[in-house]
């Protein structure tokens, strides 16, 4: 089954060239919750869904505890989890202050060899963006024959700014991501949506 993607116009943020370019954005087909995921695992093993759910919940709790201790968690072919610190630079080492220079922490995931290999023969299929899909469904429901995509995207972008406290998310609902969209040669790695 191919991976769905839409094409999104972004302005590169890490490049001096601010000319918008178009990048792929993965579109999530479905959201598999822990109950469905546990049921799937249970059907392949001798464990009950309740047992699998308990193990998954315990895995998350233990992963969090070990990350807080500063440990890297290696889960075999799945991959490794570790912390990555986001900080701003100081003029010198003695001027570096954790309270003012460290701005946050992310969880970094490094896929294992088996997980890296799934991308080798992957197929991709272009679909409309979530905003376009929603606008088309609304137009069809309202008995309209046309959709103004520019208007729908502007409304979604304005709604995204309002919900995110003014941050530019581009109005694309969760489920689509664009990472490292540009070439490293030109210094473009992702960008802000237009």
Secondary structure as GFF3:
##gff-version 3
##sequence-region A 1 194
A	DSSP	beta_strand	3	12	.	.	.	ID=ss1
A	DSSP	beta_strand	21	27	.	.	.	ID=ss2
A	DSSP	alpha_helix	34	43	.	.	.	ID=ss3
A	DSSP	alpha_helix	49	68	.	.	.	ID=ss4
A	DSSP	beta_strand	73	74	.	.	.	ID=ss5
A	DSSP	beta_strand	79	87	.	.	.	ID=ss6
A	DSSP	three_ten_helix	93	95	.	.	.	ID=ss7
A	DSSP	alpha_helix	98	101	.	.	.	ID=ss8
A	DSSP	beta_strand	102	111	.	.	.	ID=ss9
A	DSSP	alpha_helix	113	116	.	.	.	ID=ss10
A	DSSP	three_ten_helix	117	119	.	.	.	ID=ss11
A	DSSP	beta_strand	124	126	.	.	.	ID=ss12
A	DSSP	alpha_helix	130	141	.	.	.	ID=ss13
A	DSSP	alpha_helix	149	163	.	.	.	ID=ss14
A	DSSP	beta_strand	176	177	.	.	.	ID=ss15
A	DSSP	beta_strand	191	193	.	.	.	ID=ss16
###
